[in-house]
Amino acid sequence: MTLNVLVLGAGFGGLELSSRLATELGDQVEVTLIDRSDAFVFGYAKLDVMFGKRTADEVRMPYREIAHPAVRFRQETIVAIDPATRSATTEKGTYSGDVLVVALGAGYDMAATPGLADAGHEFYSVEGAAGLRDVLAGFRGGRVVVGICGPSFKCPPAPSEASILVEEMLRERGVREQSSVTLVSPFGVPVPPSPELSAAILARFAERGIEFRNGRRVTALDGAAREVVLDDETRIGYDLFLGIPVHRAPEVVVASGLTENGWIPVEKGTGATRFPDVYALGDVTSVGTPKAGVFAERAARVLADTLIARHRGQADPAGYDGTGACWIEIGSANVARVDVDFFSVPGKPIGVFTPPSAETFAAKESFGPERRARWFGTPAGR
Ligand SMILES: Cc1cc2nc3c(=O)[nH]c(=O)nc-3n(C[C@H](O)[C@H](O)[C@H](O)COP(=O)(O)OP(=O)(O)OC[C@H]3O[C@@H](n4cnc5c(N)ncnc54)[C@H](O)[C@@H]3O)c2cc1C
């Protein structure tokens, strides 16, 4: 019997799930994968686009290149989800499956931070990063503020990375002396689960004169006064604001009744929701790991293995363990790695830090090509 799986969202989670099911089950599975975009872009590639290292076109991976015969990709916008019937409606029709998986990620609520859209910039969307490319290229120095607007956000190291890279850019352009760089973060340290990575980042900040304003969020931008407003009402003057907007589950997910307190609660081990045969994974959930692709991918892999085992009448594999590895560039192509385990000790993530080396650099370089080959069914390195 063929297993029909309907996957909503072709991001880190949706692509890993679809490709694994297709590779393992072959003609015993039919995956319908829906996304409104025509291409996937790695989150970290947005920093490359913003700093002019690669163009937006160069980092796009068009979905039309998906070569797995069992995966049917549809570029459509999902306008309604009905978990009770495991179905989703787009502008073109209604789809359903034996299994429904919601992997629609986290969206951005620009309006939640008054002034952000008009008097600042965000670099968390491809469009935002692409627009910043020209803004940064034309920037002749001044007060740069990198600011986090919400309590939780994708890829916790990314704002620190952006601060380090913008400082480097100012230095290379010879305008560092007339500039300042400040990072506003709700966290006490840059990456709380890893004290060693945080110490390495803070050491770099100290060396490069980057101010770390911790324990604070950005609530508004006063464009007329050129001031960033923080959640304790203090203000910081700015000439260039690079923001991380408030994150929210997509509206269509909230309207489906799947969310509680803004995100989809799931059973940790499998990603099961309260509806039979309806699962959720990645940034759209409140599973207890940070919003990062490596966690979405690992949860997707476990869910794929669970669905495969059940389809074959076998016992469930070990559940999702909340582990993942992140890479971070601590300046001048120095790439460090941190492995974090979020579930072993409840409420106490354990991070293992690997300092920058040739190996960590090579591992980051091969991360994208490996996934592209796996997800799209094409040779590595393309
Ligand atoms: C600057 C930056 C740097 C990052 N660096 C890293 C990193 O180094 N490592 C890492 O692991 N993570 C990183 N991330 C985080 C990572 O990109 C996300 O956490 C990850 O993509 C989440 O995967 P997901 O599958 O849950 O959702 P996503 O990958 O966001 O996929 C969700 C998909 O759903 C689609 N969608 C949403 N709504 C609809 C709709 N109504 N109809 C149709 N389609 C819809 C979207 O188009 C999207 O393709 C970074 C993020 C940013 C912004």
The ligand as a MOL file (V3000), in Angstrom:
LIG
                    3D

  0  0  0     0  0            999 V3000
M  V30 BEGIN CTAB
M  V30 COUNTS 53 58 0 0 0
M  V30 BEGIN ATOM
M  V30 1 C 20.2680 35.0930 9.2150 0
M  V30 2 C 19.9550 33.6730 9.5640 0
M  V30 3 C 20.9840 32.7630 9.7680 0
M  V30 4 C 20.7050 31.4400 10.0900 0
M  V30 5 N 21.7450 30.5540 10.2550 0
M  V30 6 C 21.4750 29.2740 10.5700 0
M  V30 7 C 22.5310 28.3300 10.7150 0
M  V30 8 O 23.7170 28.6610 10.5240 0
M  V30 9 N 22.2080 27.0580 11.0820 0
M  V30 10 C 20.9090 26.6740 11.2830 0
M  V30 11 O 20.6860 25.5080 11.5940 0
M  V30 12 N 19.8910 27.5420 11.1630 0
M  V30 13 C 20.1370 28.8210 10.7980 0
M  V30 14 N 19.1000 29.7140 10.6540 0
M  V30 15 C 17.7230 29.3090 11.0280 0
M  V30 16 C 17.0500 28.4800 9.9710 0
M  V30 17 O 17.0340 29.1340 8.7150 0
M  V30 18 C 15.6220 28.1560 10.3930 0
M  V30 19 O 15.5750 27.8590 11.7480 0
M  V30 20 C 15.1040 26.9670 9.6020 0
M  V30 21 O 14.9760 27.3340 8.2490 0
M  V30 22 C 13.7810 26.4380 10.1550 0
M  V30 23 O 13.3570 25.3570 9.3890 0
M  V30 24 P 11.7910 25.0480 9.2290 0
M  V30 25 O 11.7030 23.8810 8.2980 0
M  V30 26 O 11.1480 24.9570 10.5480 0
M  V30 27 O 11.1850 26.3420 8.5210 0
M  V30 28 P 11.6440 27.1090 7.2260 0
M  V30 29 O 12.9560 26.6200 6.7300 0
M  V30 30 O 11.5010 28.5550 7.5200 0
M  V30 31 O 10.5550 26.6630 6.1320 0
M  V30 32 C 9.2130 27.0720 6.2000 0
M  V30 33 C 8.6750 27.1570 4.7820 0
M  V30 34 O 7.2640 27.3750 4.8330 0
M  V30 35 C 6.9040 28.2090 3.7510 0
M  V30 36 N 5.6250 28.8560 4.0540 0
M  V30 37 C 5.2960 29.6000 5.1330 0
M  V30 38 N 4.0140 29.9640 5.0690 0
M  V30 39 C 3.5000 29.4390 3.9260 0
M  V30 40 C 2.2080 29.4340 3.3150 0
M  V30 41 N 1.1610 30.0680 3.8600 0
M  V30 42 N 2.0420 28.7510 2.1470 0
M  V30 43 C 3.0670 28.0790 1.5850 0
M  V30 44 N 4.3200 28.0470 2.1200 0
M  V30 45 C 4.5200 28.7190 3.2810 0
M  V30 46 C 8.0570 29.1810 3.6300 0
M  V30 47 O 8.1370 29.7100 2.3120 0
M  V30 48 C 9.2580 28.3010 3.9790 0
M  V30 49 O 9.9180 27.7990 2.8220 0
M  V30 50 C 19.3600 31.0240 10.2670 0
M  V30 51 C 18.3020 31.9270 10.0350 0
M  V30 52 C 18.6000 33.2360 9.6740 0
M  V30 53 C 17.4580 34.1750 9.4120 0
M  V30 END ATOM
M  V30 BEGIN BOND
M  V30 1 1 1 2
M  V30 2 1 2 3
M  V30 3 2 2 52
M  V30 4 2 3 4
M  V30 5 1 4 5
M  V30 6 1 4 50
M  V30 7 2 5 6
M  V30 8 1 6 7
M  V30 9 1 6 13
M  V30 10 2 7 8
M  V30 11 1 7 9
M  V30 12 1 9 10
M  V30 13 2 10 11
M  V30 14 1 10 12
M  V30 15 2 12 13
M  V30 16 1 13 14
M  V30 17 1 14 15
M  V30 18 1 14 50
M  V30 19 1 15 16
M  V30 20 1 16 17
M  V30 21 1 16 18
M  V30 22 1 18 19
M  V30 23 1 18 20
M  V30 24 1 20 21
M  V30 25 1 20 22
M  V30 26 1 22 23
M  V30 27 1 23 24
M  V30 28 2 24 25
M  V30 29 1 24 26
M  V30 30 1 24 27
M  V30 31 1 27 28
M  V30 32 2 28 29
M  V30 33 1 28 30
M  V30 34 1 28 31
M  V30 35 1 31 32
M  V30 36 1 32 33
M  V30 37 1 33 34
M  V30 38 1 33 48
M  V30 39 1 34 35
M  V30 40 1 35 36
M  V30 41 1 35 46
M  V30 42 1 36 37
M  V30 43 1 36 45
M  V30 44 2 37 38
M  V30 45 1 38 39
M  V30 46 1 39 40
M  V30 47 2 39 45
M  V30 48 1 40 41
M  V30 49 2 40 42
M  V30 50 1 42 43
M  V30 51 2 43 44
M  V30 52 1 44 45
M  V30 53 1 46 47
M  V30 54 1 46 48
M  V30 55 1 48 49
M  V30 56 2 50 51
M  V30 57 1 51 52
M  V30 58 1 52 53
M  V30 END BOND
M  V30 END CTAB
M  END
